[in-house]
């Protein structure tokens, strides 16, 4: 066990908490989701598909682990994936939030019925526990915390996979059931579990609390701050600040410092959302500093063109973007949370740049990483070339990004509209087909648009009586000269990109506003690459270059995954590049196809072949590229020669192959007389492999040529988490003891060659090649095994 000394004494924090201070006067207030409804358009289409999915989910299977913990007979078997592991329960929390939020914005009573059923079931589990406890986790693991038994690491607490993260999702679901679906029972259940936790944490000192917070705990500070508002009990705000402000992470932010390198992204963002909520209730200036400086660091300095950030779930140094174009960029949970933080900041100080980011992340990440079929959610949105989207299976995944993915379609219109506290100003932040009900002002606003699939936005005001009102329409960063008409008459309004067009007048019932936001092609460079790696956008939409498959081949993105790490997220197609003098020459070469809005084709500037460009949010199973290196003609000649050399090496390897086996696949292993000594099959990056651990082994009978020098070519994967050393034998003679390590470019496969002594094959037609693991280590995974003529190929 390890004890951390808090950077800022918690006793001082608690003493300084002005729990009776007036809440922050917000300059802009969001509308409840119950007053905003999507209408025809791409966002509504996604929301409709998702509603079907929520009704397909078996709530009893998500409730099952709660009933098991409470000693009640379960009504169905729990789901698999993450729900079959130690983090069971988090999905029910997200599901409860998703049902409640979607009920609020659609009014579909079927969703409300599910909310009430789940809350009732959870109340029964809580009652069975008899003390307020409610979590499908061994109660003693958390109870021991109160006795000072604390074993915490990044993703574990007292031997349990992130139980406080799990708890946050359950409490947030109950909060949303209360706030958005009107469930008073949900508030009581939430309060009961928080009171149980208070009995644990109230017994701990400052050092012990900070030690616990080493383990991921989601946004516990946010949900407790919200509970203080919902119950009118300031004690829960004290708990939020004392028990769940993680000083090791937050203290630098309180001082406006960026010390995020190497940190797990989605562990930190919910903490900052919680601090933002605490600022709204306390007006503590350091909380404001933390939230605003963090947003700048992440949304501006650390973001890819899609608005997402991070690689393999972690922040990396900002000058290393070029090394972080992989299949594991931009975890979707992160952008879900950054959108929430953006809403808080906008309410403090309404700025168009905040909603520019919200639009970017919503269109190019969140809406781009959900499939058109029910239950398809993306974990990462890979920006490697050539990439392919990886979606969950309907009921066998239950990743964290499935959880936030379930909530996202209900949240699409969450930040579309804000109003001033006095009701005299209405901000129109996001353009999407929607209807806003504002009964306090006697106004229904209808926004008619297929944006981002068109430039036109039409607003119609239905008013009970004439009303003086300032409409503020966001002019996005990408739009230079918007066009506005009121009741069919053109009006001129002073404005500039990243600002608001203000229309203030006495509005009459039936008034209309026509807004045209002309879109243009433009490029954005990958940060810190001096313009040498480019992406292309049309208006707000990031365009993806669709790399064609070979004739007769299927699109590569059709497989669905229970384990996202089994997906490769890329293909072996050659990454396309721009060959042009500059970025403008690239844009000049793109011409509309005329077949779909925002669809273009390159003419002579993309190599090795021209491609079709379309918005990333419309890409489904195709292989694609988002970032393109910009090269001149001479640089392309070098790259082309490298490609030709690679093709030649592949052809040479095929011609030099005496025998080949693909481990993990039944027929090839049968044909090569697999002998398994406690080995297993694994699947990573879309390919199977064979692995042996702790003294286990596996071997194959491989054909050889008795009269020529031979080598083994073994295929490995760069994505292993730690290095492994093992032994390779040919007919019981050791020929190599390789060590394989995690690669810098995670997601690639690579070959290693080992010479076979001639004496081992002389006079033979077959030999047995054996991979043997060592104690506390493993052999493999081996993804491919070849016997090749040494003198006919160079495989290094």
Beta strands, then each sheet from edge to edge (+ up, - down):
strand 1: 29-30
strand 2: 36-38
strand 3: 152-153
strand 4: 156-157
strand 5: 160-161
strand 6: 391-392
strand 7: 417-419
strand 8: 425-428
strand 9: 434-438
strand 10: 443-448
strand 11: 456-463
strand 12: 467-475
strand 13: 483-486
strand 14: 489-491
strand 15: 499-507
strand 16: 512-516
strand 17: 521-525
strand 18: 533-538
strand 19: 541-547
strand 20: 560-561
strand 21: 577-579
strand 22: 591-592
strand 23: 600-601
strand 24: 606-607
strand 25: 612-615
strand 26: 623-625
strand 27: 628-631
strand 28: 657-661
strand 29: 675-684
strand 30: 687-703
strand 31: 710-717
strand 32: 724-725
strand 33: 727-730
strand 34: 733-736
strand 35: 739-740
strand 36: 749-756
strand 37: 766-772
strand 38: 778-782
strand 39: 784-789
sheet 1: 1+ 7- 8+ 12+ 15-
sheet 2: 2+ 9- 10+ 11- 16+ 13- 14+
sheet 3: 3+ 4- 5+
sheet 4: 6+ 20+
sheet 5: 17+ 18- 19+ 25- 23+ 22-
sheet 6: 17+ 18- 27+ 21+ 24-
sheet 7: 17+ 18- 19+ 26-
sheet 8: 28+ 39- 31+ 36-
sheet 9: 29+ 30- 37+ 33- 34+
sheet 10: 29+ 30- 38+
sheet 11: 32+ 35-
end
